[in-house]
Each structure stands twice: as structure tokens, then as C-alpha cells.
Amino acid sequence: MNTLVIVLRLIHIFAGVFWAGTTILFYFVIGPAIGATAEAGKAFAAHLIIKARFSTVIAAAAGTTVLAGLALYWIDSAGFTSAWTTSGAGIGFAIGGIAGIVAFVAGILFGRNNTELVRIGSQIQGPPTPEQVAAIQAVQGRQKNVGLIMATAIITAVAFMATARYLQF
């Protein structure tokens, strides 16, 4: 059991660091840079999403993090039956886990929005039509909201995962 917990923790931590780090980097640095660089940003985003399969890589890291975290919580809580679930650590990890799941779902929506933006952008030849501009603005509006939820949730998850052992409720 100890080896399983160690392996699960390593998977959870490494995948989680990658997922959280790339999410925060994308939300606060790469996304704004793409938006500020017009055609160059559009080309970069298309390469990142389509050729580099950025969304797929992040989704895999996120899914791995969530699954390993659920397994760890299951083990620590004896199948969600022990008194540990109502301890400070149990509640802290639960809050962090719920925030992680929210970030995971928001990340799926974020990836779909990115794919939609690339699809619309690839159809534009010359100046965009008013319909294309409206479609891009609609997706960008959704992206802004989903991105904020995703970034907030991932930061919350990291904060609770890092401190759960020390929480007193």
C-alpha cells in the first residue's frame, strides 16, 4: 500500500505541477500575448492548438492529476468512510479536489473554445466578415469567463492541496 501511495502522490504532484503551471502561464502570459500580436498570435495559437496538440497534452495532465488525486483521497479516507474526511486535512483536500475538478471541467471548455477560435481563424481570408468578427468576439467572451474560472479554480486547488495537512476547521 505504501508503494502505491508514493507512486500515486508522485503522479499527482508531477502531473498537477505541469497542469497548474501551464494553466497559469497560458492564462496570464501566453493568452494575452496571443491577443496582442494579431496575425503572429493567430499563427502561434493555431500551431500550439493543432500541431503541438496543447489542449490534448494539458487534458491528459489534468485527467491524470484528478484520477490520482481521487485515488489518494479514496485511500486516505478508507473509501470515504473514515473520520479523516471531517478532519481539517480531509476537508482541505476535499475543497482542493473539488476546485481541481472545477478547473478540469473549465479546462475542457477552454480547450473547446481555443479549437473554435482556431477553426474560425483558419476560415478567414483577408479582412474578416462581420459574421466572423461577431463569432470570434462571442468565443473570446466565453473564453474570458471560462479562463477566469479555470485560473481561479486551479490556484484554489493548489493552495488547498499545499496546506490541507495544516488546516483546522
ZILIN-V171918 format. One record per backbone hydrogen bond with DSSP energy under -0.5 kcal/mol. NH is the residue of the N-H (numbers start at 1). CO is the residue of the C=O. Records with the same first field share a line. If there is no record, write none. Layout:
NH=CO  CO
This chain:
5=1
6=2
7=3
8=4
9=5
10=6
11=7
12=8
13=9
14=10
15=11
16=12
17=13
18=14
19=15
20=16
21=17
22=18
23=19
24=20
25=21
26=22
27=23
28=24
29=25
30=25
31=26
33=29
34=30
35=31
36=32
37=33  34
38=35
40=37
41=37
42=38
43=39
44=40
45=41
46=42
47=43
48=44
49=45
50=46
51=46  47
52=47
54=48
57=53
58=54
59=55
60=56
61=57
62=58
63=59
64=60
65=61
66=62
67=63
68=64
69=65
70=66
71=67
72=68
73=69
74=70
75=71
76=72
77=73
78=75
79=74
81=77
82=77
85=82
86=83
87=84
90=84
91=87
92=88
93=89
94=90
95=91
96=92
97=93
98=94
99=95
100=96
101=97
102=98
103=99
104=100
105=101
106=102
107=103
108=104
109=105
110=106
111=107
112=108
113=109
114=110
115=111
116=112
117=113
118=114
119=115
120=116
121=117
122=118
123=119  120
124=120  121
126=124
133=129
134=130
135=131
136=132
137=133
138=134
139=135
140=136
141=137
142=138
143=139
144=140
145=141
146=142
147=143
148=144
149=145
150=146
151=147
152=148
153=149
154=150
155=151
156=152
157=153
158=154
159=155
160=156
161=157
162=158
163=159
164=160
166=163
167=164
